[in-house]
Amino acid sequence: MTELVDLFGWAEHARDAGMQQAAQHADEVEPGWSERAYTFLIGYARTHSDFISEDVSDAAIAAGEPQPPTLRAWGQIYRRAAKNDAILMTGMGRSRRRNASVCPRWSSLIYKGRAA
């Protein structure tokens, strides 16, 4: 059983390191990207009660926000928003980009109502 627990610990460490590396690379390519992305996510969470990550990145693309070299860089942004009690993973959704694969569904903890 200890080996199984260690495997999960290793996987979580690898996940976190990968997200951090993707966000750092995004900031190297597009200075300040992480802060802009975080600000965008917080603004989105204020006007949307629940969503999947693709909803936010699609909205950022539509708004003309700079994009990271890989959309995986958003993972670190979600972890930060969750840690700051702005969003909470409350279920699962279906990805439009990844052949309907399962992805996290987020609920806003700072929802103020739809934007006018």
VEXSE-375277 format. One record per residue (C-alpha): y, x, z. Coordinates in steps of 0.02 Angstrom, whole numbers, padded with zeros to 5 digits, always signed. Example, Ala and Ser with C-alpha at 12.3 -4.5 7.8 and 13.67 -1.06 7.14 Angstrom:
-00225+00615+00390 -00053+00684+00357 
This chain:
+00000+00000+00000 +00119+00144+00037 +00100+00205-00142 +00154+00034-00207 +00307+00033-00096 +00352+00209-00152 +00337+00154-00334 +00461+00013-00306 +00579+00132-00216 +00569+00254-00360 +00600+00115-00487 +00753+00052-00392 +00821+00229-00380 +00795+00257-00567 +00879+00089-00606 +01030+00129-00499 +01046+00306-00569 +01036+00239-00747 +01171+00109-00716 +01283+00239-00636 +01256+00360-00780 +01295+00224-00909 +01457+00177-00819 +01511+00359-00802 +01479+00386-00987 +01580+00230-01028 +01726+00300-00926 +01713+00466-01017 +01718+00380-01187 +01845+00247-01137 +01944+00310-00986 +01966+00174-00856 +01833+00062-00932 +01745+00027-00766 +01904-00036-00682 +01951-00143-00832 +01776-00215-00840 +01776-00253-00654 +01945-00339-00668 +01881-00439-00816 +01723-00492-00724 +01824-00546-00571 +01940-00648-00682 +01791-00727-00768 +01710-00770-00600 +01869-00857-00545 +01857-00977-00693 +01668-00996-00714 +01554-01058-00577 +01395-00982-00647 +01348-00872-00794 +01234-00737-00861 +01299-00563-00899 +01302-00596-01086 +01429-00735-01059 +01548-00609-00980 +01520-00468-01105 +01537-00591-01251 +01701-00654-01176 +01761-00474-01155 +01719-00437-01337 +01809-00596-01394 +01961-00547-01289 +01969-00377-01376 +01925-00278-01221 +01859-00102-01254 +01670-00094-01250 +01559+00038-01172 +01440+00140-01280 +01299+00036-01207 +01310-00136-01128 +01198-00069-00989 +01358+00003-00914 +01398-00174-00856 +01256-00163-00729 +01358-00054-00612 +01503-00177-00626 +01392-00322-00571 +01324-00223-00424 +01502-00186-00368 +01555-00369-00384 +01402-00427-00288 +01432-00297-00152 +01612-00360-00138 +01551-00540-00117 +01628-00601-00279 +01463-00651-00360 +01286-00686-00304 +01126-00682-00406 +01057-00858-00386 +00924-00875-00518 +00868-00827-00690 +00936-00863-00862 +00880-00827-01040 +00958-00690-01144 +01027-00735-01315 +01022-00553-01370 +00852-00497-01306 +00733-00625-01379 +00759-00751-01238 +00701-00626-01107 +00736-00668-00926 +00900-00606-00853 +00997-00636-00692 +01102-00792-00671 +01256-00764-00566 +01356-00886-00461 +01537-00855-00424 +01589-00847-00243 +01773-00845-00295 +01774-00989-00420 +01945-01074-00426 +01915-01195-00571 +01918-01189-00760 +02060-01097-00844 +02186-01212-00928 
